[in-house]
Amino acid sequence: METVYCPICGKEYKNVKMHIRKGHEREPEEVIEEAFGQKLTQEERQKGAFQQQQIEEMRSRVRGRTSDLRETQMNRLKEMNNTWQDRKKTYDKVMKERIENITNK
């Protein structure tokens, strides 16, 4: 993926617009106008809005997958705990029987 330098701090970023918004708390359009002395065309603004929409959709899908993964992990942990509890009960029962057999002899 192509990287772009931030006109404010000079560091290289894959998504310089997001960096400007979050890192410098400014709107990228303002910074572009200041740095390059030109305003974005309507076509450029629409392209940026479309890309931002795609990013938001991808984030939404990732959030959904993350919550599904958490739910799956929690269910597996519960199953493991239940299995462990069952095995512990069985072990305790067997050991109690063995102890009784030894003491009754």
ZAVEXNU-21962 format. One record per atom (N, C-alpha, C): atom name; residue in one letter; x, y, z. Coordinates in steps of 0.2 Angstrom, whole numbers, plus 5000, padded with zeros to 4 digits. Layout:
+------+-----+------+-------+------+
! atom ! res ! east ! north !   up !
+------+-----+------+-------+------+
!   CA !   A !    X !     Y !    Z !
...
+------+-----+------+-------+------+
END
This chain:
+------+-----+------+-------+------+
! atom ! res ! east ! north !   up !
+------+-----+------+-------+------+
!    N !   M ! 5004 !  4994 ! 5000 !
!   CA !   M ! 5000 !  5000 ! 5000 !
!    C !   M ! 5004 !  5006 ! 5000 !
!    N !   E ! 5002 !  5011 ! 4997 !
!   CA !   E ! 5006 !  5017 ! 4996 !
!    C !   E ! 5006 !  5021 ! 5003 !
!    N !   T ! 5011 !  5025 ! 5004 !
!   CA !   T ! 5011 !  5029 ! 5010 !
!    C !   T ! 5012 !  5036 ! 5008 !
!    N !   V ! 5010 !  5041 ! 5013 !
!   CA !   V ! 5010 !  5048 ! 5011 !
!    C !   V ! 5013 !  5051 ! 5017 !
!    N !   Y ! 5017 !  5057 ! 5016 !
!   CA !   Y ! 5020 !  5060 ! 5021 !
!    C !   Y ! 5015 !  5066 ! 5024 !
!    N !   C ! 5014 !  5066 ! 5031 !
!   CA !   C ! 5010 !  5071 ! 5034 !
!    C !   C ! 5013 !  5078 ! 5033 !
!    N !   P ! 5009 !  5083 ! 5030 !
!   CA !   P ! 5012 !  5090 ! 5029 !
!    C !   P ! 5013 !  5094 ! 5035 !
!    N !   I ! 5011 !  5091 ! 5041 !
!   CA !   I ! 5011 !  5095 ! 5047 !
!    C !   I ! 5018 !  5092 ! 5051 !
!    N !   C ! 5018 !  5086 ! 5052 !
!   CA !   C ! 5024 !  5083 ! 5056 !
!    C !   C ! 5029 !  5080 ! 5051 !
!    N !   G ! 5028 !  5078 ! 5045 !
!   CA !   G ! 5033 !  5075 ! 5041 !
!    C !   G ! 5033 !  5068 ! 5041 !
!    N !   K ! 5030 !  5064 ! 5045 !
!   CA !   K ! 5030 !  5057 ! 5046 !
!    C !   K ! 5026 !  5054 ! 5041 !
!    N !   E ! 5028 !  5047 ! 5039 !
!   CA !   E ! 5025 !  5044 ! 5034 !
!    C !   E ! 5019 !  5039 ! 5036 !
!    N !   Y ! 5013 !  5040 ! 5033 !
!   CA !   Y ! 5008 !  5036 ! 5035 !
!    C !   Y ! 5004 !  5033 ! 5029 !
!    N !   K ! 5001 !  5027 ! 5031 !
!   CA !   K ! 4997 !  5024 ! 5026 !
!    C !   K ! 4990 !  5028 ! 5025 !
!    N !   N ! 4987 !  5030 ! 5030 !
!   CA !   N ! 4981 !  5034 ! 5030 !
!    C !   N ! 4983 !  5041 ! 5033 !
!    N !   V ! 4985 !  5045 ! 5029 !
!   CA !   V ! 4987 !  5052 ! 5032 !
!    C !   V ! 4981 !  5056 ! 5034 !
!    N !   K ! 4976 !  5055 ! 5031 !
!   CA !   K ! 4970 !  5059 ! 5033 !
!    C !   K ! 4967 !  5057 ! 5040 !
!    N !   M ! 4967 !  5051 ! 5041 !
!   CA !   M ! 4965 !  5048 ! 5048 !
!    C !   M ! 4970 !  5051 ! 5053 !
!    N !   H ! 4977 !  5051 ! 5051 !
!   CA !   H ! 4982 !  5053 ! 5056 !
!    C !   H ! 4981 !  5061 ! 5057 !
!    N !   I ! 4979 !  5065 ! 5052 !
!   CA !   I ! 4978 !  5072 ! 5053 !
!    C !   I ! 4972 !  5073 ! 5058 !
!    N !   R ! 4967 !  5069 ! 5057 !
!   CA !   R ! 4961 !  5070 ! 5061 !
!    C !   R ! 4962 !  5068 ! 5068 !
!    N !   K ! 4966 !  5062 ! 5069 !
!   CA !   K ! 4967 !  5060 ! 5076 !
!    C !   K ! 4973 !  5063 ! 5079 !
!    N !   G ! 4978 !  5063 ! 5075 !
!   CA !   G ! 4985 !  5065 ! 5078 !
!    C !   G ! 4985 !  5073 ! 5079 !
!    N !   H ! 4982 !  5077 ! 5074 !
!   CA !   H ! 4983 !  5084 ! 5075 !
!    C !   H ! 4976 !  5087 ! 5076 !
!    N !   E ! 4971 !  5083 ! 5076 !
!   CA !   E ! 4964 !  5086 ! 5078 !
!    C !   E ! 4962 !  5091 ! 5073 !
!    N !   R ! 4963 !  5090 ! 5067 !
!   CA !   R ! 4961 !  5095 ! 5062 !
!    C !   R ! 4958 !  5091 ! 5056 !
!    N !   E ! 4955 !  5095 ! 5051 !
!   CA !   E ! 4952 !  5092 ! 5045 !
!    C !   E ! 4957 !  5092 ! 5040 !
!    N !   P ! 4958 !  5086 ! 5037 !
!   CA !   P ! 4963 !  5085 ! 5031 !
!    C !   P ! 4962 !  5091 ! 5026 !
!    N !   E ! 4956 !  5092 ! 5024 !
!   CA !   E ! 4955 !  5097 ! 5019 !
!    C !   E ! 4958 !  5104 ! 5020 !
!    N !   E ! 4957 !  5106 ! 5027 !
!   CA !   E ! 4960 !  5112 ! 5029 !
!    C !   E ! 4968 !  5112 ! 5028 !
!    N !   V ! 4971 !  5107 ! 5030 !
!   CA !   V ! 4978 !  5106 ! 5030 !
!    C !   V ! 4981 !  5106 ! 5023 !
!    N !   I ! 4977 !  5102 ! 5018 !
!   CA !   I ! 4979 !  5102 ! 5011 !
!    C !   I ! 4979 !  5109 ! 5008 !
!    N !   E ! 4973 !  5113 ! 5010 !
!   CA !   E ! 4973 !  5119 ! 5007 !
!    C !   E ! 4979 !  5124 ! 5010 !
!    N !   E ! 4980 !  5123 ! 5016 !
!   CA !   E ! 4986 !  5127 ! 5019 !
!    C !   E ! 4993 !  5125 ! 5016 !
!    N !   A ! 4994 !  5118 ! 5016 !
!   CA !   A ! 5000 !  5116 ! 5014 !
!    C !   A ! 5001 !  5117 ! 5006 !
!    N !   F ! 4996 !  5116 ! 5002 !
!   CA !   F ! 4997 !  5116 ! 4995 !
!    C !   F ! 4994 !  5122 ! 4992 !
!    N !   G ! 4990 !  5126 ! 4995 !
!   CA !   G ! 4987 !  5132 ! 4993 !
!    C !   G ! 4982 !  5131 ! 4987 !
!    N !   Q ! 4979 !  5125 ! 4988 !
!   CA !   Q ! 4973 !  5123 ! 4983 !
!    C !   Q ! 4968 !  5120 ! 4987 !
!    N !   K ! 4962 !  5121 ! 4984 !
!   CA !   K ! 4956 !  5117 ! 4987 !
!    C !   K ! 4955 !  5111 ! 4984 !
!    N !   L ! 4951 !  5106 ! 4987 !
!   CA !   L ! 4950 !  5100 ! 4984 !
!    C !   L ! 4944 !  5101 ! 4979 !
!    N !   T ! 4944 !  5098 ! 4974 !
!   CA !   T ! 4938 !  5098 ! 4969 !
!    C !   T ! 4932 !  5094 ! 4972 !
!    N !   Q ! 4927 !  5095 ! 4969 !
!   CA !   Q ! 4921 !  5091 ! 4971 !
!    C !   Q ! 4922 !  5084 ! 4970 !
!    N !   E ! 4925 !  5082 ! 4965 !
!   CA !   E ! 4926 !  5075 ! 4963 !
!    C !   E ! 4931 !  5072 ! 4968 !
!    N !   E ! 4936 !  5076 ! 4970 !
!   CA !   E ! 4941 !  5073 ! 4975 !
!    C !   E ! 4938 !  5072 ! 4982 !
!    N !   R ! 4933 !  5077 ! 4984 !
!   CA !   R ! 4929 !  5076 ! 4990 !
!    C !   R ! 4925 !  5070 ! 4990 !
!    N !   Q ! 4921 !  5069 ! 4984 !
!   CA !   Q ! 4917 !  5063 ! 4984 !
!    C !   Q ! 4921 !  5057 ! 4984 !
!    N !   K ! 4927 !  5057 ! 4981 !
!   CA !   K ! 4931 !  5051 ! 4981 !
!    C !   K ! 4933 !  5049 ! 4988 !
!    N !   G ! 4935 !  5054 ! 4992 !
!   CA !   G ! 4937 !  5054 ! 4999 !
!    C !   G ! 4931 !  5051 ! 5003 !
!    N !   A ! 4925 !  5054 ! 5002 !
!   CA !   A ! 4919 !  5052 ! 5006 !
!    C !   A ! 4918 !  5045 ! 5005 !
!    N !   F ! 4918 !  5042 ! 4998 !
!   CA !   F ! 4917 !  5035 ! 4997 !
!    C !   F ! 4922 !  5031 ! 5000 !
!    N !   Q ! 4929 !  5033 ! 5000 !
!   CA !   Q ! 4934 !  5029 ! 5003 !
!    C !   Q ! 4932 !  5028 ! 5011 !
!    N !   Q ! 4930 !  5034 ! 5014 !
!   CA !   Q ! 4929 !  5034 ! 5021 !
!    C !   Q ! 4923 !  5029 ! 5022 !
!    N !   Q ! 4918 !  5029 ! 5018 !
!   CA !   Q ! 4912 !  5025 ! 5019 !
!    C !   Q ! 4914 !  5018 ! 5019 !
!    N !   Q ! 4919 !  5016 ! 5014 !
!   CA !   Q ! 4921 !  5009 ! 5014 !
!    C !   Q ! 4925 !  5007 ! 5020 !
!    N !   I ! 4929 !  5012 ! 5022 !
!   CA !   I ! 4933 !  5011 ! 5029 !
!    C !   I ! 4928 !  5009 ! 5034 !
!    N !   E ! 4923 !  5013 ! 5035 !
!   CA !   E ! 4918 !  5012 ! 5040 !
!    C !   E ! 4914 !  5006 ! 5040 !
!    N !   E ! 4913 !  5004 ! 5034 !
!   CA !   E ! 4910 !  4997 ! 5033 !
!    C !   E ! 4914 !  4991 ! 5035 !
!    N !   M ! 4921 !  4992 ! 5033 !
!   CA !   M ! 4925 !  4987 ! 5035 !
!    C !   M ! 4926 !  4987 ! 5043 !
!    N !   R ! 4926 !  4992 ! 5046 !
!   CA !   R ! 4927 !  4993 ! 5053 !
!    C !   R ! 4921 !  4989 ! 5056 !
!    N !   S ! 4915 !  4991 ! 5053 !
!   CA !   S ! 4909 !  4988 ! 5056 !
!    C !   S ! 4909 !  4980 ! 5055 !
!    N !   R ! 4912 !  4977 ! 5050 !
!   CA !   R ! 4912 !  4970 ! 5049 !
!    C !   R ! 4917 !  4967 ! 5054 !
!    N !   V ! 4923 !  4971 ! 5055 !
!   CA !   V ! 4928 !  4968 ! 5060 !
!    C !   V ! 4925 !  4968 ! 5067 !
!    N !   R ! 4921 !  4974 ! 5069 !
!   CA !   R ! 4918 !  4974 ! 5075 !
!    C !   R ! 4914 !  4968 ! 5076 !
!    N !   G ! 4910 !  4966 ! 5071 !
!   CA !   G ! 4905 !  4961 ! 5071 !
!    C !   G ! 4909 !  4954 ! 5072 !
!    N !   R ! 4914 !  4953 ! 5069 !
!   CA !   R ! 4918 !  4947 ! 5069 !
!    C !   R ! 4921 !  4947 ! 5076 !
!    N !   T ! 4924 !  4952 ! 5079 !
!   CA !   T ! 4927 !  4952 ! 5085 !
!    C !   T ! 4922 !  4950 ! 5091 !
!    N !   S ! 4916 !  4953 ! 5090 !
!   CA !   S ! 4911 !  4951 ! 5095 !
!    C !   S ! 4909 !  4944 ! 5095 !
!    N !   D ! 4909 !  4941 ! 5089 !
!   CA !   D ! 4907 !  4934 ! 5088 !
!    C !   D ! 4913 !  4930 ! 5091 !
!    N !   L ! 4919 !  4932 ! 5089 !
!   CA !   L ! 4925 !  4928 ! 5092 !
!    C !   L ! 4925 !  4928 ! 5100 !
!    N !   R ! 4923 !  4934 ! 5103 !
!   CA !   R ! 4923 !  4934 ! 5110 !
!    C !   R ! 4917 !  4930 ! 5113 !
!    N !   E ! 4912 !  4930 ! 5109 !
!   CA !   E ! 4906 !  4925 ! 5111 !
!    C !   E ! 4908 !  4918 ! 5111 !
!    N !   T ! 4912 !  4916 ! 5105 !
!   CA !   T ! 4914 !  4909 ! 5104 !
!    C !   T ! 4919 !  4907 ! 5110 !
!    N !   Q ! 4924 !  4912 ! 5111 !
!   CA !   Q ! 4928 !  4911 ! 5116 !
!    C !   Q ! 4925 !  4910 ! 5123 !
!    N !   M ! 4920 !  4914 ! 5125 !
!   CA !   M ! 4917 !  4913 ! 5131 !
!    C !   M ! 4913 !  4906 ! 5132 !
!    N !   N ! 4910 !  4904 ! 5126 !
!   CA !   N ! 4907 !  4898 ! 5126 !
!    C !   N ! 4911 !  4892 ! 5127 !
!    N !   R ! 4917 !  4893 ! 5124 !
!   CA !   R ! 4922 !  4887 ! 5125 !
!    C !   R ! 4925 !  4887 ! 5132 !
!    N !   L ! 4926 !  4893 ! 5135 !
!   CA !   L ! 4928 !  4893 ! 5142 !
!    C !   L ! 4923 !  4890 ! 5146 !
!    N !   K ! 4917 !  4891 ! 5145 !
!   CA !   K ! 4912 !  4888 ! 5149 !
!    C !   K ! 4911 !  4881 ! 5149 !
!    N !   E ! 4912 !  4879 ! 5142 !
!   CA !   E ! 4912 !  4871 ! 5141 !
!    C !   E ! 4918 !  4868 ! 5144 !
!    N !   M ! 4924 !  4871 ! 5144 !
!   CA !   M ! 4930 !  4869 ! 5147 !
!    C !   M ! 4929 !  4868 ! 5155 !
!    N !   N ! 4926 !  4873 ! 5157 !
!   CA !   N ! 4925 !  4874 ! 5165 !
!    C !   N ! 4920 !  4868 ! 5167 !
!    N !   N ! 4915 !  4867 ! 5163 !
!   CA !   N ! 4910 !  4862 ! 5165 !
!    C !   N ! 4913 !  4855 ! 5164 !
!    N !   T ! 4917 !  4854 ! 5159 !
!   CA !   T ! 4921 !  4848 ! 5158 !
!    C !   T ! 4925 !  4847 ! 5164 !
!    N !   W ! 4929 !  4852 ! 5166 !
!   CA !   W ! 4933 !  4851 ! 5172 !
!    C !   W ! 4930 !  4850 ! 5178 !
!    N !   Q ! 4924 !  4853 ! 5179 !
!   CA !   Q ! 4920 !  4852 ! 5185 !
!    C !   Q ! 4917 !  4844 ! 5185 !
!    N !   D ! 4915 !  4842 ! 5179 !
!   CA !   D ! 4913 !  4835 ! 5179 !
!    C !   D ! 4919 !  4830 ! 5180 !
!    N !   R ! 4924 !  4831 ! 5177 !
!   CA !   R ! 4930 !  4827 ! 5179 !
!    C !   R ! 4932 !  4827 ! 5186 !
!    N !   K ! 4932 !  4833 ! 5189 !
!   CA !   K ! 4934 !  4834 ! 5196 !
!    C !   K ! 4929 !  4830 ! 5200 !
!    N !   K ! 4922 !  4830 ! 5199 !
!   CA !   K ! 4917 !  4826 ! 5203 !
!    C !   K ! 4919 !  4819 ! 5202 !
!    N !   T ! 4920 !  4816 ! 5196 !
!   CA !   T ! 4921 !  4809 ! 5195 !
!    C !   T ! 4928 !  4807 ! 5198 !
!    N !   Y ! 4933 !  4811 ! 5198 !
!   CA !   Y ! 4939 !  4810 ! 5202 !
!    C !   Y ! 4938 !  4809 ! 5209 !
!    N !   D ! 4934 !  4814 ! 5212 !
!   CA !   D ! 4933 !  4814 ! 5219 !
!    C !   D ! 4929 !  4808 ! 5221 !
!    N !   K ! 4924 !  4806 ! 5217 !
!   CA !   K ! 4920 !  4800 ! 5218 !
!    C !   K ! 4924 !  4794 ! 5218 !
!    N !   V ! 4928 !  4793 ! 5213 !
!   CA !   V ! 4933 !  4787 ! 5213 !
!    C !   V ! 4938 !  4787 ! 5218 !
!    N !   M ! 4941 !  4793 ! 5220 !
!   CA !   M ! 4945 !  4793 ! 5226 !
!    C !   M ! 4942 !  4791 ! 5232 !
!    N !   K ! 4936 !  4793 ! 5233 !
!   CA !   K ! 4932 !  4792 ! 5239 !
!    C !   K ! 4931 !  4785 ! 5240 !
!    N !   E ! 4929 !  4782 ! 5234 !
!   CA !   E ! 4927 !  4774 ! 5234 !
!    C !   E ! 4934 !  4770 ! 5236 !
!    N !   R ! 4939 !  4772 ! 5233 !
!   CA !   R ! 4946 !  4769 ! 5234 !
!    C !   R ! 4948 !  4770 ! 5242 !
!    N !   I ! 4947 !  4775 ! 5244 !
!   CA !   I ! 4949 !  4777 ! 5251 !
!    C !   I ! 4944 !  4772 ! 5256 !
!    N !   E ! 4938 !  4772 ! 5254 !
!   CA !   E ! 4933 !  4768 ! 5258 !
!    C !   E ! 4935 !  4760 ! 5258 !
!    N !   N ! 4937 !  4758 ! 5252 !
!   CA !   N ! 4939 !  4751 ! 5251 !
!    C !   N ! 4945 !  4750 ! 5255 !
!    N !   I ! 4950 !  4754 ! 5255 !
!   CA !   I ! 4956 !  4753 ! 5259 !
!    C !   I ! 4955 !  4753 ! 5266 !
!    N !   T ! 4950 !  4758 ! 5269 !
!   CA !   T ! 4949 !  4758 ! 5276 !
!    C !   T ! 4945 !  4753 ! 5278 !
!    N !   N ! 4940 !  4750 ! 5274 !
!   CA !   N ! 4936 !  4745 ! 5276 !
!    C !   N ! 4939 !  4738 ! 5276 !
!    N !   K ! 4945 !  4737 ! 5274 !
!   CA !   K ! 4948 !  4730 ! 5274 !
!    C !   K ! 4951 !  4729 ! 5280 !
+------+-----+------+-------+------+
END
